[in-house]
């Protein structure tokens, strides 16, 4: 017996997750590294201004964290809509 999946709900949840990830990606890469760099440079992390740190190293750590967060959340969405591969 075939199970009818909620395709619109699945894609809505997936696009919602992607929207959140893209917003974080934009804020970290363009926002913290360029737009707010002067304001963040008043704070120091490891001896370096925070704006410089985000532009050169911090954004990479955030991007890697986003990859793991995306994988975890997509697994939850897949299980919620019964399209997981277990």
DRENDO-1510 file (C-alpha; in Angstrom, 1 decimal, always signed):
<recs>
REC; n; res; u; v; w
REC; 1; UNK; +0.0; +0.0; +0.0 .
REC; 2; UNK; +1.4; +3.4; -0.9 .
REC; 3; UNK; +1.4; +6.2; +1.6 .
REC; 4; UNK; +0.4; +9.7; +0.2 .
REC; 5; UNK; +2.9; +12.3; +1.4 .
REC; 6; UNK; +2.2; +15.9; +2.1 .
REC; 7; UNK; +4.4; +17.3; -0.7 .
REC; 8; UNK; +3.4; +20.9; -0.1 .
REC; 9; UNK; +4.1; +20.7; +3.6 .
REC; 10; UNK; +7.4; +19.0; +3.0 .
REC; 11; UNK; +8.6; +21.6; +0.6 .
REC; 12; UNK; +7.3; +24.4; +2.8 .
REC; 13; UNK; +9.3; +23.1; +5.7 .
REC; 14; UNK; +12.4; +22.6; +3.5 .
REC; 15; UNK; +12.2; +26.1; +2.1 .
REC; 16; UNK; +11.7; +27.5; +5.5 .
REC; 17; UNK; +14.9; +25.8; +6.7 .
REC; 18; UNK; +16.8; +27.0; +3.7 .
REC; 19; UNK; +15.6; +30.5; +4.2 .
REC; 20; UNK; +16.8; +30.5; +7.8 .
REC; 21; UNK; +20.2; +29.1; +6.8 .
REC; 22; UNK; +20.6; +31.7; +4.0 .
REC; 23; UNK; +19.7; +34.5; +6.4 .
REC; 24; UNK; +22.4; +33.3; +8.9 .
REC; 25; UNK; +24.9; +32.9; +6.0 .
REC; 26; UNK; +24.2; +36.4; +4.8 .
REC; 27; UNK; +24.5; +38.0; +8.2 .
REC; 28; UNK; +27.7; +36.2; +9.0 .
REC; 29; UNK; +29.5; +36.6; +5.7 .
REC; 30; UNK; +28.3; +40.0; +4.4 .
REC; 31; UNK; +27.0; +41.5; +7.6 .
REC; 32; UNK; +29.7; +40.6; +10.2 .
REC; 33; UNK; +32.5; +40.6; +7.7 .
REC; 34; UNK; +31.7; +43.8; +5.8 .
REC; 35; UNK; +28.6; +45.8; +6.9 .
REC; 36; UNK; +29.1; +45.7; +10.7 .
REC; 37; UNK; +32.9; +45.1; +10.7 .
REC; 38; UNK; +33.7; +48.6; +12.0 .
REC; 39; UNK; +31.2; +48.3; +14.8 .
REC; 40; UNK; +32.5; +44.8; +15.7 .
REC; 41; UNK; +36.1; +45.8; +15.6 .
REC; 42; UNK; +35.7; +47.4; +19.0 .
REC; 43; UNK; +35.5; +43.9; +20.4 .
REC; 44; UNK; +38.6; +41.7; +20.4 .
REC; 45; UNK; +38.7; +37.9; +20.2 .
REC; 46; UNK; +42.0; +36.2; +20.6 .
REC; 47; UNK; +43.8; +39.6; +20.2 .
REC; 48; UNK; +42.1; +40.4; +16.9 .
REC; 49; UNK; +39.2; +42.7; +16.2 .
REC; 50; UNK; +35.9; +40.8; +15.9 .
REC; 51; UNK; +35.0; +42.1; +12.5 .
REC; 52; UNK; +38.4; +41.0; +11.1 .
REC; 53; UNK; +38.0; +37.6; +12.9 .
REC; 54; UNK; +34.6; +37.0; +11.3 .
REC; 55; UNK; +35.8; +38.0; +7.8 .
REC; 56; UNK; +38.8; +35.7; +7.9 .
REC; 57; UNK; +38.0; +32.8; +10.3 .
REC; 58; UNK; +34.7; +33.0; +12.1 .
REC; 59; UNK; +32.6; +32.7; +9.1 .
REC; 60; UNK; +34.2; +29.4; +8.2 .
REC; 61; UNK; +33.3; +28.0; +11.7 .
REC; 62; UNK; +29.7; +29.3; +11.3 .
REC; 63; UNK; +29.4; +27.7; +7.8 .
REC; 64; UNK; +30.6; +24.3; +9.1 .
REC; 65; UNK; +28.1; +24.6; +11.9 .
REC; 66; UNK; +25.3; +25.4; +9.4 .
REC; 67; UNK; +26.1; +22.2; +7.4 .
REC; 68; UNK; +25.7; +20.1; +10.5 .
REC; 69; UNK; +22.6; +22.0; +11.6 .
REC; 70; UNK; +21.1; +21.6; +8.1 .
REC; 71; UNK; +21.7; +17.8; +8.2 .
REC; 72; UNK; +20.1; +17.4; +11.6 .
REC; 73; UNK; +17.1; +19.5; +10.7 .
REC; 74; UNK; +16.6; +17.9; +7.3 .
REC; 75; UNK; +16.7; +14.5; +9.1 .
REC; 76; UNK; +13.9; +15.7; +11.4 .
REC; 77; UNK; +11.8; +17.1; +8.5 .
REC; 78; UNK; +12.3; +13.8; +6.6 .
REC; 79; UNK; +11.1; +11.8; +9.6 .
REC; 80; UNK; +8.2; +14.2; +10.2 .
REC; 81; UNK; +6.9; +13.7; +6.6 .
REC; 82; UNK; +7.8; +10.0; +6.5 .
REC; 83; UNK; +10.3; +10.3; +3.7 .
REC; 84; UNK; +13.4; +9.2; +5.6 .
REC; 85; UNK; +15.8; +6.5; +4.5 .
REC; 86; UNK; +16.1; +4.4; +7.6 .
</recs>
